[in-house]
Amino acid sequence: MAKSPEEEHPIKAFGWAARDTSGVLTPFNFSRRATGEKDVQFKILYCGVCHTDLHFLKNEWGVTRYPVVPGHEIVGVVTEVGNKVDKFKIGDKIGVGCLVGSCQKCDNCANDLENYCPKQIQTYGQMYIDGTMTYGGYSDIMVVDEHFAVRWPENLPMEAAPLLCAGITTYSPLKYYGLDKPGLNIGVVGLGGLGHMAVKFAKAFGANVAVISTSPSKKEEALQHLGADKFLLSNNPEQIQGAMNTLDGIIDTVSAVHPLLPYLGMLKPHGKHVIVGAIPQPLEMPVFPLILGRKTIAGSAMGGMKETQEMLDFAAKHNITPDVEVVAMDYVNTALERLVKSDVKYRFVLDMAKK
Protein backbone atom coordinates (compact mmCIF):
# COMPACT_ATOMS: atom_id res chain seq x y z
CA MET A 1 0.00 0.00 0.00
CA ALA A 2 1.35 3.45 -0.94
CA LYS A 3 2.47 5.67 1.90
CA SER A 4 0.79 9.00 2.56
CA PRO A 5 2.68 12.21 1.66
CA GLU A 6 3.33 12.67 5.38
CA GLU A 7 5.03 9.27 5.71
CA GLU A 8 6.97 8.97 2.43
CA HIS A 9 10.11 10.69 3.69
CA PRO A 10 11.84 11.29 7.05
CA ILE A 11 11.75 15.12 7.19
CA LYS A 12 8.47 16.55 8.41
CA ALA A 13 7.21 19.49 6.37
CA PHE A 14 4.23 21.79 6.50
CA GLY A 15 2.64 23.65 3.63
CA TRP A 16 -0.59 24.71 1.99
CA ALA A 17 -2.15 22.46 -0.66
CA ALA A 18 -5.14 22.34 -3.00
CA ARG A 19 -7.04 19.06 -2.99
CA ASP A 20 -9.30 19.64 -6.02
CA THR A 21 -10.09 21.95 -8.93
CA SER A 22 -11.59 24.58 -6.62
CA GLY A 23 -7.95 25.58 -6.16
CA VAL A 24 -8.60 26.47 -2.52
CA LEU A 25 -5.49 25.98 -0.38
CA THR A 26 -5.62 24.49 3.11
CA PRO A 27 -2.91 23.47 5.61
CA PHE A 28 -1.10 20.28 4.60
CA ASN A 29 1.34 18.06 6.48
CA PHE A 30 3.77 16.16 4.26
CA SER A 31 7.42 15.11 4.22
CA ARG A 32 10.66 15.91 2.39
CA ARG A 33 13.43 13.45 1.56
CA ALA A 34 16.53 13.14 3.75
CA THR A 35 19.38 15.41 2.61
CA GLY A 36 21.40 13.35 0.10
CA GLU A 37 25.10 13.78 -0.60
CA LYS A 38 24.51 16.42 -3.30
CA ASP A 39 21.39 17.90 -1.66
CA VAL A 40 20.82 21.14 0.18
CA GLN A 41 18.12 21.52 2.82
CA PHE A 42 16.87 25.02 3.47
CA LYS A 43 14.28 26.96 5.45
CA ILE A 44 11.92 28.78 3.09
CA LEU A 45 11.49 32.45 3.96
CA TYR A 46 9.72 33.87 0.90
CA CYS A 47 7.80 32.45 -2.06
CA GLY A 48 6.29 34.35 -4.96
CA VAL A 49 2.75 33.72 -6.22
CA CYS A 50 2.86 33.14 -9.99
CA HIS A 51 0.00 33.07 -12.51
CA THR A 52 1.13 29.51 -13.32
CA ASP A 53 0.18 28.55 -9.76
CA LEU A 54 -3.40 29.62 -10.52
CA HIS A 55 -3.60 27.60 -13.74
CA PHE A 56 -2.15 24.58 -11.97
CA LEU A 57 -4.31 24.77 -8.85
CA LYS A 58 -7.48 24.74 -10.95
CA ASN A 59 -6.13 22.10 -13.38
CA GLU A 60 -6.62 24.47 -16.32
CA TRP A 61 -3.85 22.67 -18.25
CA GLY A 62 -5.26 19.22 -17.48
CA VAL A 63 -2.09 17.82 -15.87
CA THR A 64 -2.56 18.56 -12.15
CA ARG A 65 -2.34 15.72 -9.65
CA TYR A 66 -3.76 16.50 -6.24
CA PRO A 67 -2.84 17.32 -3.56
CA VAL A 68 -0.64 20.07 -5.02
CA VAL A 69 1.62 22.46 -3.09
CA PRO A 70 2.45 25.26 -5.55
CA GLY A 71 5.25 27.83 -5.56
CA HIS A 72 8.37 28.09 -7.74
CA GLU A 73 9.84 31.46 -6.76
CA ILE A 74 11.49 30.33 -3.54
CA VAL A 75 14.14 32.00 -1.38
CA GLY A 76 15.49 30.79 1.94
CA VAL A 77 18.51 30.01 4.10
CA VAL A 78 20.52 26.77 4.02
CA THR A 79 20.15 24.62 7.15
CA GLU A 80 21.93 21.41 6.06
CA VAL A 81 24.19 20.28 3.19
CA GLY A 82 25.15 16.85 1.88
CA ASN A 83 28.76 15.69 2.20
CA LYS A 84 29.50 16.23 -1.52
CA VAL A 85 27.93 19.69 -1.82
CA ASP A 86 30.43 22.35 -2.90
CA LYS A 87 28.20 25.29 -3.96
CA PHE A 88 26.63 26.09 -0.59
CA LYS A 89 27.25 26.07 3.14
CA ILE A 90 24.93 26.38 6.13
CA GLY A 91 23.64 29.94 6.49
CA ASP A 92 23.87 30.81 2.78
CA LYS A 93 20.95 32.54 1.07
CA ILE A 94 19.59 30.33 -1.68
CA GLY A 95 16.98 30.44 -4.45
CA VAL A 96 15.00 27.73 -6.24
CA GLY A 97 12.96 28.49 -9.35
CA CYS A 98 10.84 26.38 -11.69
CA LEU A 99 13.06 23.28 -11.89
CA VAL A 100 14.36 20.71 -9.39
CA GLY A 101 15.64 18.10 -11.83
CA SER A 102 16.64 17.17 -15.39
CA CYS A 103 18.38 14.22 -17.08
CA GLN A 104 21.83 15.93 -16.96
CA LYS A 105 22.81 13.97 -20.11
CA CYS A 106 21.04 15.42 -23.15
CA ASP A 107 22.32 18.20 -25.41
CA ASN A 108 20.13 20.76 -23.64
CA CYS A 109 21.53 19.87 -20.22
CA ALA A 110 25.08 19.84 -21.62
CA ASN A 111 24.51 23.41 -22.85
CA ASP A 112 23.07 24.78 -19.57
CA LEU A 113 19.53 24.63 -20.95
CA GLU A 114 17.99 22.32 -18.37
CA ASN A 115 14.72 24.21 -18.86
CA TYR A 116 14.41 22.56 -22.31
CA CYS A 117 15.37 19.05 -21.17
CA PRO A 118 12.63 16.58 -22.23
CA LYS A 119 12.96 14.95 -18.79
CA GLN A 120 12.94 18.13 -16.73
CA ILE A 121 11.32 17.87 -13.31
CA GLN A 122 9.37 20.89 -12.22
CA THR A 123 9.37 22.23 -8.68
CA TYR A 124 5.84 21.09 -7.96
CA GLY A 125 3.28 18.68 -9.35
CA GLN A 126 5.68 16.28 -11.07
CA MET A 127 7.16 12.89 -10.27
CA TYR A 128 10.72 13.11 -8.91
CA ILE A 129 13.40 10.51 -9.74
CA ASP A 130 12.58 8.64 -6.52
CA GLY A 131 8.97 8.18 -7.66
CA THR A 132 7.43 10.69 -5.24
CA MET A 133 5.61 13.93 -6.02
CA THR A 134 7.40 17.28 -6.00
CA TYR A 135 5.95 19.90 -3.69
CA GLY A 136 6.67 23.60 -4.08
CA GLY A 137 7.45 26.64 -2.02
CA TYR A 138 4.14 27.32 -0.26
CA SER A 139 5.80 25.45 2.60
CA ASP A 140 8.33 25.76 5.40
CA ILE A 141 11.26 23.61 4.31
CA MET A 142 12.72 22.18 1.11
CA VAL A 143 15.42 19.74 -0.03
CA VAL A 144 16.95 20.23 -3.49
CA ASP A 145 19.89 18.98 -5.53
CA GLU A 146 22.50 21.75 -5.34
CA HIS A 147 22.64 21.98 -9.15
CA PHE A 148 19.08 23.30 -9.19
CA ALA A 149 19.64 26.01 -6.61
CA VAL A 150 21.18 29.45 -7.16
CA ARG A 151 23.19 31.73 -4.89
CA TRP A 152 21.09 34.65 -3.73
CA PRO A 153 23.14 37.89 -4.02
CA GLU A 154 23.73 39.67 -0.71
CA ASN A 155 22.40 43.04 -1.85
CA LEU A 156 19.12 41.66 -3.27
CA PRO A 157 16.20 41.68 -0.83
CA MET A 158 14.92 38.14 -0.32
CA GLU A 159 11.35 39.20 -1.05
CA ALA A 160 12.50 39.76 -4.65
CA ALA A 161 11.76 36.02 -5.06
CA PRO A 162 9.71 36.54 -8.29
CA LEU A 163 13.00 37.10 -10.12
CA LEU A 164 13.23 33.28 -10.12
CA CYS A 165 10.31 32.97 -12.56
CA ALA A 166 8.98 36.34 -13.73
CA GLY A 167 12.54 37.70 -13.84
CA ILE A 168 14.27 34.90 -15.73
CA THR A 169 11.26 34.36 -18.06
CA THR A 170 11.70 37.89 -19.42
CA TYR A 171 15.50 38.20 -19.13
CA SER A 172 16.13 35.00 -21.11
CA PRO A 173 14.26 35.94 -24.35
CA LEU A 174 15.70 39.46 -24.33
CA LYS A 175 19.17 37.90 -24.28
CA TYR A 176 18.55 34.97 -26.62
CA TYR A 177 16.77 36.92 -29.35
CA GLY A 178 19.33 39.73 -29.33
CA LEU A 179 16.91 42.26 -27.84
CA ASP A 180 19.42 43.29 -25.16
CA LYS A 181 21.33 45.88 -27.22
CA PRO A 182 21.32 49.60 -26.34
CA GLY A 183 19.14 51.75 -28.58
CA LEU A 184 16.72 49.04 -29.70
CA ASN A 185 12.98 49.71 -29.59
CA ILE A 186 11.26 47.03 -27.53
CA GLY A 187 7.53 46.58 -26.98
CA VAL A 188 6.17 44.92 -23.85
CA VAL A 189 2.61 43.61 -24.14
CA GLY A 190 0.81 43.39 -20.80
CA LEU A 191 1.92 45.09 -17.60
CA GLY A 192 1.63 42.43 -14.91
CA GLY A 193 4.11 40.23 -13.06
CA LEU A 194 6.07 39.35 -16.19
CA GLY A 195 5.51 42.60 -18.06
CA HIS A 196 6.88 44.92 -15.40
CA MET A 197 10.05 42.79 -15.19
CA ALA A 198 10.43 42.90 -18.99
CA VAL A 199 10.29 46.71 -18.82
CA LYS A 200 12.94 46.85 -16.07
CA PHE A 201 15.36 44.49 -17.82
CA ALA A 202 14.90 46.09 -21.26
CA LYS A 203 15.57 49.54 -19.78
CA ALA A 204 18.68 48.20 -17.99
CA PHE A 205 19.93 46.90 -21.36
CA GLY A 206 19.55 50.42 -22.76
CA ALA A 207 16.45 49.89 -24.90
CA ASN A 208 13.64 52.31 -25.62
CA VAL A 209 10.54 50.62 -24.21
CA ALA A 210 6.92 50.92 -25.28
CA VAL A 211 4.34 49.37 -22.95
CA ILE A 212 1.29 48.10 -24.85
CA SER A 213 -1.78 47.51 -22.70
CA THR A 214 -5.59 47.41 -22.77
CA SER A 215 -5.78 49.44 -19.52
CA PRO A 216 -5.54 53.27 -19.71
CA SER A 217 -5.14 53.25 -15.92
CA LYS A 218 -1.65 51.77 -16.32
CA LYS A 219 -0.26 54.68 -18.34
CA GLU A 220 1.08 56.74 -15.45
CA GLU A 221 2.51 53.65 -13.76
CA ALA A 222 4.31 52.56 -16.93
CA LEU A 223 5.79 55.97 -17.74
CA GLN A 224 6.42 57.51 -14.32
CA HIS A 225 7.16 54.54 -12.08
CA LEU A 226 8.66 51.94 -14.42
CA GLY A 227 10.40 54.39 -16.74
CA ALA A 228 8.89 53.22 -20.03
CA ASP A 229 9.36 55.63 -22.92
CA LYS A 230 5.92 55.18 -24.49
CA PHE A 231 2.51 53.84 -23.55
CA LEU A 232 0.18 52.52 -26.24
CA LEU A 233 -3.39 51.32 -25.86
CA SER A 234 -3.76 48.13 -27.87
CA ASN A 235 -7.47 48.84 -28.44
CA ASN A 236 -6.79 52.33 -29.83
CA PRO A 237 -6.38 51.99 -33.64
CA GLU A 238 -4.78 55.45 -34.00
CA GLN A 239 -2.08 54.73 -31.45
CA ILE A 240 -1.35 51.33 -32.94
CA GLN A 241 -1.28 52.76 -36.47
CA GLY A 242 1.14 55.46 -35.31
CA ALA A 243 3.53 52.79 -34.02
CA MET A 244 3.58 50.67 -37.21
CA ASN A 245 7.06 49.43 -38.21
CA THR A 246 8.75 50.97 -35.17
CA LEU A 247 9.70 48.02 -32.93
CA ASP A 248 12.71 45.70 -33.15
CA GLY A 249 11.13 43.17 -30.83
CA ILE A 250 8.14 42.49 -28.61
CA ILE A 251 7.94 40.55 -25.36
CA ASP A 252 4.34 39.35 -25.11
CA THR A 253 3.43 38.49 -21.52
CA VAL A 254 -0.37 38.18 -21.86
CA SER A 255 -1.69 34.82 -20.61
CA ALA A 256 -5.10 35.03 -22.32
CA VAL A 257 -6.18 34.72 -25.97
CA HIS A 258 -5.44 37.92 -27.90
CA PRO A 259 -4.92 38.93 -31.55
CA LEU A 260 -1.35 38.95 -32.89
CA LEU A 261 -1.98 40.98 -36.06
CA PRO A 262 -1.68 44.49 -34.52
CA TYR A 263 1.63 43.59 -32.86
CA LEU A 264 3.13 42.08 -35.99
CA GLY A 265 2.31 45.33 -37.77
CA MET A 266 4.23 47.28 -35.13
CA LEU A 267 7.39 45.26 -35.77
CA LYS A 268 10.03 46.47 -38.20
CA PRO A 269 11.03 44.01 -40.94
CA HIS A 270 12.96 41.08 -39.36
CA GLY A 271 11.39 41.90 -35.99
CA LYS A 272 10.65 39.26 -33.37
CA HIS A 273 7.42 38.75 -31.42
CA VAL A 274 8.29 36.54 -28.43
CA ILE A 275 5.48 34.94 -26.45
CA VAL A 276 6.19 34.19 -22.79
CA GLY A 277 2.64 34.21 -21.40
CA ALA A 278 1.31 30.68 -20.88
CA ILE A 279 -1.98 30.59 -22.82
CA PRO A 280 -4.10 27.42 -22.50
CA GLN A 281 -5.88 27.96 -25.87
CA PRO A 282 -4.34 28.29 -29.36
CA LEU A 283 -3.75 31.71 -30.92
CA GLU A 284 -4.57 32.64 -34.50
CA MET A 285 -1.42 33.31 -36.51
CA PRO A 286 -1.58 35.76 -39.44
CA VAL A 287 0.80 34.59 -42.18
CA PHE A 288 1.20 37.51 -44.60
CA PRO A 289 2.85 39.93 -42.13
CA LEU A 290 5.37 37.19 -41.31
CA ILE A 291 6.24 36.52 -44.93
CA LEU A 292 6.25 40.11 -46.16
CA GLY A 293 8.40 41.39 -43.30
CA ARG A 294 10.46 38.25 -42.61
CA LYS A 295 9.14 38.49 -39.07
CA THR A 296 9.28 35.87 -36.35
CA ILE A 297 6.74 34.64 -33.84
CA ALA A 298 8.69 32.81 -31.16
CA GLY A 299 8.37 31.45 -27.65
CA SER A 300 10.59 31.21 -24.61
CA ALA A 301 10.42 29.44 -21.26
CA MET A 302 12.33 30.58 -18.16
CA GLY A 303 16.08 29.81 -18.31
CA GLY A 304 18.68 27.23 -17.38
CA MET A 305 20.51 27.29 -14.07
CA LYS A 306 23.58 29.16 -15.37
CA GLU A 307 21.46 31.88 -16.97
CA THR A 308 19.26 32.17 -13.88
CA GLN A 309 22.35 32.88 -11.78
CA GLU A 310 23.55 35.37 -14.41
CA MET A 311 20.14 37.11 -14.28
CA LEU A 312 20.22 37.36 -10.47
CA ASP A 313 23.73 38.82 -10.54
CA PHE A 314 22.66 41.31 -13.24
CA ALA A 315 19.61 42.29 -11.19
CA ALA A 316 21.78 42.80 -8.10
CA LYS A 317 24.29 44.91 -10.05
CA HIS A 318 21.57 47.12 -11.60
CA ASN A 319 19.30 47.18 -8.54
CA ILE A 320 16.43 45.52 -10.40
CA THR A 321 13.72 44.09 -8.16
CA PRO A 322 10.08 43.16 -8.80
CA ASP A 323 7.34 45.33 -7.34
CA VAL A 324 5.77 43.10 -4.72
CA GLU A 325 3.09 43.00 -2.06
CA VAL A 326 4.32 40.84 0.83
CA VAL A 327 1.56 38.91 2.61
CA ALA A 328 1.26 36.23 5.28
CA MET A 329 0.79 32.60 4.22
CA ASP A 330 -2.76 32.46 5.57
CA TYR A 331 -3.72 35.30 3.19
CA VAL A 332 -2.88 33.12 0.20
CA ASN A 333 -6.45 32.33 -0.94
CA THR A 334 -7.35 36.03 -0.90
CA ALA A 335 -4.14 36.76 -2.81
CA LEU A 336 -5.11 34.21 -5.48
CA GLU A 337 -8.60 35.75 -5.79
CA ARG A 338 -7.02 39.17 -6.23
CA LEU A 339 -4.54 37.78 -8.76
CA VAL A 340 -7.44 36.57 -10.94
CA LYS A 341 -8.65 40.18 -11.03
CA SER A 342 -5.12 41.54 -11.65
CA ASP A 343 -5.49 43.37 -8.35
CA VAL A 344 -1.80 43.45 -7.46
CA LYS A 345 1.24 45.53 -8.41
CA TYR A 346 2.71 43.30 -9.61
CA ARG A 347 3.41 40.14 -7.68
CA PHE A 348 2.34 38.71 -4.34
CA VAL A 349 5.11 37.25 -2.19
CA LEU A 350 4.35 34.98 0.73
CA ASP A 351 6.34 35.69 3.89
CA MET A 352 6.54 32.26 5.49
CA ALA A 353 7.42 33.70 8.92
CA LYS A 354 4.67 36.32 8.93
CA LYS A 355 1.64 35.51 11.08
Phi and psi in degrees as a GROMACS rama.xvg file:
@    title "Ramachandran Plot"
@    xaxis  label "Phi"
@    yaxis  label "Psi"
@TYPE xy
-65.7081  143.659  ALA-2
-79.6232  155.191  LYS-3
-74.0385  159.056  SER-4
-53.6066  -29.409  PRO-5
-73.7252  -23.9544  GLU-6
-106.667  -7.16853  GLU-7
-61.8482  -37.9205  GLU-8
-129.391  165.645  HIS-9
-80.0573  -21.4155  PRO-10
-94.8508  118.415  ILE-11
-71.2046  134.62  LYS-12
-133.885  156.939  ALA-13
-132.758  135.385  PHE-14
-152.782  -166.798  GLY-15
-122.886  129.252  TRP-16
-130.093  151.796  ALA-17
-96.4884  140.92  ALA-18
-103.916  -13.9867  ARG-19
-157.717  -177.709  ASP-20
-70.2789  -4.99908  THR-21
-61.9275  -26.5769  SER-22
75.3758  4.14047  GLY-23
-73.8874  130.966  VAL-24
-94.911  137.627  LEU-25
-135.589  159.263  THR-26
-55.506  144.128  PRO-27
-145.683  120.793  PHE-28
-92.4681  131.444  ASN-29
-149.085  -163.993  PHE-30
-141.955  152.723  SER-31
-112.105  154.921  ARG-32
-68.257  157.324  ARG-33
-62.013  150.982  ALA-34
-70.08  110.614  THR-35
-76.7272  177.773  GLY-36
-63.302  -28.1472  GLU-37
-108.707  13.5129  LYS-38
-95.534  156.111  ASP-39
-123.597  130.107  VAL-40
-102.985  137.344  GLN-41
-145.358  153.078  PHE-42
-85.2022  124.528  LYS-43
-79.9676  127.974  ILE-44
-106.503  -38.5239  LEU-45
-139.171  146.827  TYR-46
-145.624  127.038  CYS-47
-73.977  156.327  GLY-48
-108.33  111.609  VAL-49
-101.95  153.747  CYS-50
-60.6438  -30.6484  HIS-51
-58.8193  -37.3923  THR-52
-56.4151  -42.4233  ASP-53
-61.1123  -50.5753  LEU-54
-56.0592  -43.6568  HIS-55
-70.475  -43.3881  PHE-56
-58.984  -36.9204  LEU-57
-95.1942  6.83712  LYS-58
56.2855  39.1933  ASN-59
-72.5956  -16.1607  GLU-60
-101.481  -0.90071  TRP-61
73.533  17.6356  GLY-62
-122.04  1.26143  VAL-63
-72.3305  135.698  THR-64
-116.264  125.025  ARG-65
-93.1806  154.392  TYR-66
-71.5349  149.363  PRO-67
-124.357  128.941  VAL-68
-105.466  106.487  VAL-69
-79.3512  -172.732  PRO-70
109.449  112.311  GLY-71
-137.268  31.0542  HIS-72
-130.405  81.42  GLU-73
-118.136  128.829  ILE-74
-131.15  138.185  VAL-75
-161.124  -163.687  GLY-76
-126.397  132.452  VAL-77
-65.6942  131.038  VAL-78
-114.017  -18.9042  THR-79
-158.656  143.743  GLU-80
-130.681  146.919  VAL-81
-70.5308  163.437  GLY-82
-73.7213  -6.23262  ASN-83
-115.534  14.5361  LYS-84
-79.4096  130.135  VAL-85
-122.38  -5.00731  ASP-86
-87.0245  -27.0151  LYS-87
-135.068  156.833  PHE-88
-133.703  164.957  LYS-89
-57.8482  134.388  ILE-90
97.1801  -13.0182  GLY-91
-68.9805  147.222  ASP-92
-82.4321  139.344  LYS-93
-141.209  150.571  ILE-94
-128.866  144.565  GLY-95
-130.457  129.37  VAL-96
-102.623  -131.283  GLY-97
-81.003  -14.5208  CYS-98
-121.462  143.758  LEU-99
-125.662  1.71978  VAL-100
-168.413  157.106  GLY-101
-159.819  174.533  SER-102
-71.1055  -24.8417  CYS-103
65.4775  12.945  GLN-104
-125.998  -26.9227  LYS-105
-75.3301  173.588  CYS-106
-60.2448  -39.6269  ASP-107
-61.1476  -47.7973  ASN-108
-62.7861  -39.4091  CYS-109
-64.3455  -23.4379  ALA-110
-106.671  24.4182  ASN-111
60.9322  33.8667  ASP-112
-120.408  50.9394  LEU-113
-56.2251  -26.3839  GLU-114
-68.1575  -12.2993  ASN-115
-112.145  10.619  TYR-116
-66.7681  130.866  CYS-117
-62.5948  -20.5086  PRO-118
-109.553  25.036  LYS-119
-58.9373  149.009  GLN-120
-118.315  119.674  ILE-121
-84.0756  160.344  GLN-122
-64.3842  -25.6321  THR-123
-144.198  152.478  TYR-124
79.1496  13.8161  GLY-125
-128.401  160.901  GLN-126
-79.0323  127.369  MET-127
-82.0848  172.475  TYR-128
-63.3912  -20.8567  ILE-129
-88.7563  5.14021  ASP-130
86.3031  4.53956  GLY-131
-107.075  161.767  THR-132
-74.8854  144.05  MET-133
-85.6183  138.535  THR-134
-121.246  139.75  TYR-135
-89.8785  -155.31  GLY-136
-89.1551  -0.295929  GLY-137
-77.5259  59.8  TYR-138
-159.286  177.697  SER-139
-97.8193  -19.802  ASP-140
-150.905  151.349  ILE-141
-147.822  151.369  MET-142
-124.846  129.366  VAL-143
-143.703  146.674  VAL-144
-61.1013  133.484  ASP-145
-57.5169  -27.3882  GLU-146
-62.1349  -28.6472  HIS-147
-101.043  20.7367  PHE-148
-119.803  153.67  ALA-149
-122.214  151.819  VAL-150
-72.3791  133.013  ARG-151
-93.1441  117.16  TRP-152
-58.5866  142.768  PRO-153
-59.3994  -37.4018  GLU-154
-91.1303  7.79821  ASN-155
-95.5252  128.32  LEU-156
-62.9741  142.608  PRO-157
-69.0936  -21.777  MET-158
-75.712  0.926931  GLU-159
-80.9765  23.8418  ALA-160
-49.4692  -34.5534  ALA-161
-61.2853  -10.5269  PRO-162
-56.4751  -29.156  LEU-163
-73.4144  -11.4856  LEU-164
-130.257  -65.1197  CYS-165
-58.748  -38.0341  ALA-166
-67.0523  -56.8086  GLY-167
-68.2165  -29.8077  ILE-168
-68.4348  -22.2349  THR-169
-101.598  -33.373  THR-170
-63.9585  -44.7953  TYR-171
-59.7311  -49.5452  SER-172
-68.2336  -32.5615  PRO-173
-59.6405  -42.4034  LEU-174
-70.6506  -51.4152  LYS-175
-63.4468  -41.0583  TYR-176
-90.2321  13.279  TYR-177
69.0608  26.3634  GLY-178
-97.7498  22.8737  LEU-179
-109.033  19.1397  ASP-180
-96.7237  139.168  LYS-181
-57.0413  141.581  PRO-182
89.4791  -9.7664  GLY-183
-71.0029  156.257  LEU-184
-103.331  114.181  ASN-185
-116.247  132.201  ILE-186
-98.9596  141.969  GLY-187
-121.964  116.285  VAL-188
-94.868  120.687  VAL-189
90.5572  129.335  GLY-190
-119.052  69.3194  LEU-191
-118.401  -145.245  GLY-192
-57.9622  -45.8483  GLY-193
-76.3302  -45.6121  LEU-194
-59.2373  -42.9626  GLY-195
-68.7918  -28.0407  HIS-196
-73.2257  -37.364  MET-197
-59.9008  -41.748  ALA-198
-60.947  -47.6681  VAL-199
-63.8261  -43.4187  LYS-200
-68.786  -43.6154  PHE-201
-60.8273  -41.2892  ALA-202
-63.9037  -40.9583  LYS-203
-64.5784  -28.6219  ALA-204
-79.0726  -8.40922  PHE-205
95.5354  15.8421  GLY-206
-83.2292  160.217  ALA-207
-91.4738  125.91  ASN-208
-115.112  129.48  VAL-209
-111.147  120.103  ALA-210
-87.1825  130.873  VAL-211
-118.549  118.926  ILE-212
-143.863  161.069  SER-213
-91.9  -5.34885  THR-214
-108.993  107.927  SER-215
-58.2474  -28.4728  PRO-216
-64.318  -15.0723  SER-217
-91.8232  -0.488603  LYS-218
-61.7069  -52.3392  LYS-219
-61.592  -43.1591  GLU-220
-57.6022  -47.2063  GLU-221
-62.9233  -45.7401  ALA-222
-81.7939  -46.3578  LEU-223
-82.357  -47.1253  GLN-224
-84.2892  -46.3758  HIS-225
-91.1306  -12.6203  LEU-226
81.5113  18.9636  GLY-227
-64.1826  154.969  ALA-228
-89.6093  -27.4794  ASP-229
-142.051  156.733  LYS-230
-133.01  123.346  PHE-231
-121.913  133.939  LEU-232
-86.5611  120.519  LEU-233
-68.474  -18.3672  SER-234
-99.9494  17.4102  ASN-235
-111.581  101.077  ASN-236
-56.2489  -35.6875  PRO-237
-65.3874  -45.0068  GLU-238
-65.0455  -40.6439  GLN-239
-66.9949  -42.7994  ILE-240
-60.9239  -39.1328  GLN-241
-68.2122  -16.914  GLY-242
-104.042  9.0535  ALA-243
-58.9683  137.528  MET-244
58.646  34.9771  ASN-245
-113.278  -14.7497  THR-246
-106.557  137.846  LEU-247
-79.9513  -30.3993  ASP-248
-160.609  158.212  GLY-249
-131.702  132.944  ILE-250
-103.2  113.836  ILE-251
-101.941  108.678  ASP-252
-102.351  2.2571  THR-253
-71.0668  132.319  VAL-254
-106.218  27.798  SER-255
-133.201  161.357  ALA-256
-60.9138  132.135  VAL-257
-153.915  154.741  HIS-258
-73.5857  141.603  PRO-259
-93.7678  -22.2735  LEU-260
-53.8347  -47.6461  LEU-261
-60.2683  -36.6119  PRO-262
-72.4227  -38.3266  TYR-263
-63.7306  -33.6947  LEU-264
-66.8045  -28.1715  GLY-265
-78.626  -16.4822  MET-266
-76.8707  143.015  LEU-267
-68.9638  164.133  LYS-268
-53.1383  141.031  PRO-269
72.7349  9.48124  HIS-270
-72.444  163.228  GLY-271
-124.299  127.965  LYS-272
-107.631  108.448  HIS-273
-106.292  120.472  VAL-274
-93.4447  123.195  ILE-275
-120.716  -10.626  VAL-276
-76.6429  131.974  GLY-277
-82.8996  107.789  ALA-278
-109.06  119.367  ILE-279
-64.0432  -30.8003  PRO-280
-100.532  158.931  GLN-281
-70.5033  152.966  PRO-282
-103.898  152.672  LEU-283
-84.9738  130.121  GLU-284
-109.785  114.011  MET-285
-75.3958  133.035  PRO-286
-91.0942  -41.5475  VAL-287
-59.2918  -42.5228  PHE-288
-61.4339  -31.0435  PRO-289
-67.4624  -47.5852  LEU-290
-67.3653  -47.9709  ILE-291
-73.0395  -19.573  LEU-292
-117.571  10.3114  GLY-293
43.8203  51.4989  ARG-294
-96.7076  162.943  LYS-295
-123.264  133.106  THR-296
-105.798  124.049  ILE-297
-134.059  172.985  ALA-298
-132.675  167.805  GLY-299
-160.312  141.156  SER-300
-126.548  123.254  ALA-301
26.2569  -138.83  MET-302
-156.666  166.747  GLY-303
-74.6192  177.136  GLY-304
-65.6705  -40.9784  MET-305
-63.2659  -44.0109  LYS-306
-70.1605  -32.9329  GLU-307
-63.5409  -41.6112  THR-308
-64.7698  -41.2078  GLN-309
-59.9104  -42.5624  GLU-310
-62.8166  -44.3929  MET-311
-62.3089  -41.9704  LEU-312
-66.1574  -37.9155  ASP-313
-64.6184  -44.1681  PHE-314
-61.9812  -41.4808  ALA-315
-64.55  -42.4085  ALA-316
-65.0031  -37.9509  LYS-317
-101.771  8.64492  HIS-318
56.7088  46.1097  ASN-319
-99.4669  118.94  ILE-320
-134.528  150.79  THR-321
-71.0897  153.334  PRO-322
-83.801  119.252  ASP-323
-128.772  157.588  VAL-324
-117.405  112.522  GLU-325
-86.5142  127.058  VAL-326
-131.832  161.091  VAL-327
-74.1785  155.592  ALA-328
-58.0394  -37.2764  MET-329
-75.3864  -0.144104  ASP-330
-92.0328  -0.938442  TYR-331
-58.3689  -39.9804  VAL-332
-66.3513  -37.695  ASN-333
-65.046  -40.8893  THR-334
-60.076  -42.4646  ALA-335
-65.3026  -39.2953  LEU-336
-62.8025  -41.4151  GLU-337
-68.5484  -34.6132  ARG-338
-63.4701  -38.4732  LEU-339
-57.4687  -36.5285  VAL-340
-90.3431  6.37338  LYS-341
58.0573  31.843  SER-342
-93.1288  59.4674  ASP-343
-159.698  141.838  VAL-344
-118.003  103.773  LYS-345
-121.469  -0.679919  TYR-346
-149.673  132.268  ARG-347
-79.681  143.666  PHE-348
-128.39  128.129  VAL-349
-83.5505  126.308  LEU-350
-95.1855  106.735  ASP-351
-68.6082  -17.5063  MET-352
-94.9039  -11.1744  ALA-353
-80.0772  131.155  LYS-354
